[in-house]
Amino acid sequence: MPALHVLTCLTTLLCTILLLRAFARVRRRLLLWSGLCFAGLTVSSLLALIDLQLLPQVDLFTYRLLSTAISMALLLYGLIWESQ
């Protein structure tokens, strides 16, 4: 199971890097919002790795949910803002 959490962290980090790099090139704001969303999801998956594998005695569930909710709110805000 630790390998799954590590791969999730690496995948979301790679998506973050690619999206923000594309934003720096073409300056489309939807790429920025997507990149920020994936940055938050990277934090969430890193917290899941720490919470479930490295420090199982520490409860980080609330922080994981909070970072995921903020990430989704950023993406939703970006989608709504860009549609207008």
N, C-alpha and C positions, 0 to 999 in steps of 0.2 A: 503493500500500500504506500509506503513512502515514495516509491518511484512515481506513482501516479500524481501525488501532490507536487513533486518536483517538476514533472513534465507540465503540469497545469500552470505552475508559476512561470516556467520558461516560455510556454506558448503565449500566455497573456503578455509577458514582457516583450516578446518579439512583435506581437501585434501592436503594442504601444509604440515601440520604436519605429516600426514601419509607417504607422498612421501619422505620427508626429513629424517624421521625416518627409512624408508626402505633403503634409500641410506646409512645411517650411519651403518646399519647392513651388507649389501651385497656389497657396494661400486661399484654399476653399475652407470656409469656417466649419462646415460639417465634418471635415477631416479632423479639425481641432477638437470638436466636441466628442467625436468617436475616440480619438486618442486619449483625451482626459478620462473618458469612461473606462477604457481599457487600463489606464494607469491605476484607477481605483480598483478595478477587478484584480489587477496584479497585487495590490496591497491586500485585498481580501483573500486571495489564494495563498499569499505568503503568511497571513495570519492563520489560515486554516492549517498550513503545514506546521507552524509553530504550535498551534493549539492542540492538534490531534496527534502529532508525531514527536515533536521535540520536547514539549512541556505539557504532557497530558494532565498534570495536576493543576494547571492554570486554566481558568475559564475565559476564553476570548470570544465567546459566541456573540455577545452583544456588539463588540467592536467589528467583528466580521460582518454582521448584518448591517451595521451602520455604514461601513465603507461600501458595501454593495448597494445599499439604498441611495447613497450620495452619488455613486457612479451612474446608476440608472436614471436618477433625477437629472444629472448633467446631460446625458444623452437625450432624454425626453425634452429638456429645455432646448437643446440644440436643434432637435428635429422640428419642434414647434416654431422656433425663431426663424429657422431657415425656410420654412414653408410659406412664410408671409412675404 
